[in-house]
């Protein structure tokens, strides 16, 4: 009796592919903000360091996406690899929310993870 194919590749594709796309999206927004704005509550070194970490994470995510696609979704990514990306995004979201709360209502690039967050009054 032939064995049916494991559902794991489909599950990986359904979960991992959009997750990697989300990482790329949010890292791109973070990078845009960090490259285009002077984040006054960060020192120049802190902003540069955060930007460098975002750029490195973008390269890592791109590599993971290429490997995932090259293997037709047959490989996963260790949680130990995903967690630093998640932590970095959380840090970027915090910077984005704080930056947005300190800027005027003029439209500008932002990286807040929640578009419903209102600046403190």
C-alpha positions in Angstrom: 0.0 0.0 0.0 1.6 3.3 -1.0 2.2 5.8 1.7 0.6 9.1 1.4 2.8 12.1 1.3 3.3 13.8 4.7 1.3 17.0 5.2 4.4 18.7 6.7 5.5 20.3 3.5 2.1 21.8 2.9 2.0 22.9 6.6 5.4 24.5 6.3 4.4 26.3 3.1 1.2 27.5 4.7 2.9 28.9 7.8 6.5 29.6 7.0 6.1 31.3 3.6 3.8 34.0 4.8 5.8 34.4 8.0 9.0 35.1 6.1 7.1 37.5 3.8 5.9 39.3 7.0 9.4 39.6 8.3 10.5 41.1 5.0 7.7 43.6 5.0 8.3 44.8 8.6 12.0 44.9 8.2 11.6 46.9 5.0 9.4 49.4 6.9 11.8 49.6 9.8 14.7 50.1 7.4 12.9 52.9 5.6 12.2 54.8 8.8 15.7 54.3 10.1 17.3 55.5 6.9 15.0 58.5 6.3 14.4 59.9 9.8 16.4 61.2 12.6 15.1 59.3 15.6 15.8 61.9 18.3 15.4 59.6 21.3 18.1 57.3 19.9 21.8 58.3 19.7 23.3 58.3 16.2 25.2 55.1 17.2 22.0 53.4 18.5 20.1 54.3 15.3 23.0 53.1 13.1 23.3 49.8 15.2 19.6 49.2 14.8 19.7 49.8 11.1 22.7 47.5 10.7 20.8 44.7 12.6 17.7 45.2 10.4 19.8 45.0 7.3 21.5 41.8 8.5 18.1 40.3 9.4 16.8 41.2 5.9 19.7 39.3 4.4 19.1 36.3 6.7 15.4 36.3 5.9 16.2 36.5 2.1 18.6 33.6 2.4 16.0 31.6 4.3 13.4 32.4 1.6 15.7 31.3 -1.1 16.5 28.0 0.6 12.8 27.4 1.3 12.0 28.0 -2.3 15.0 26.0 -3.7 13.9 23.0 -1.7 10.3 23.4 -2.7 9.2 24.0 0.9 10.9 20.8 2.2 13.0 22.5 4.9 11.9 24.5 7.9 13.6 27.1 10.1 14.7 26.5 13.6 12.9 28.4 16.3 16.3 29.6 17.5 16.7 31.4 14.1 13.2 32.9 14.2 13.3 34.3 17.7 16.0 36.9 17.2 14.1 38.2 14.1 10.9 38.4 16.2 12.8 40.2 19.0 14.3 42.7 16.5 10.9 43.4 15.0 9.5 44.0 18.5 12.3 46.5 19.1 11.6 48.2 15.8 7.9 48.4 16.6 8.6 50.0 19.9 10.9 52.6 18.2 8.2 53.2 15.6 5.4 53.7 18.1 7.6 56.0 20.2 8.7 57.9 17.1 5.2 58.3 15.8 3.9 59.5 19.2 6.5 62.2 19.1 5.9 63.5 15.5 3.2 65.7 14.1 0.2 64.4 12.2 2.1 64.9 8.9 2.3 61.6 7.0 5.7 60.0 7.2 7.2 56.5 7.2 6.4 54.6 10.3 6.9 51.1 11.5 4.4 50.7 14.3 2.9 47.2 14.3 -0.6 48.5 15.1 -2.1 51.2 13.0 -4.8 51.8 15.6 -2.3 52.9 18.2 -2.9 56.6 19.1 -0.2 58.9 20.2 -0.3 59.8 23.9 -1.9 63.1 24.6 
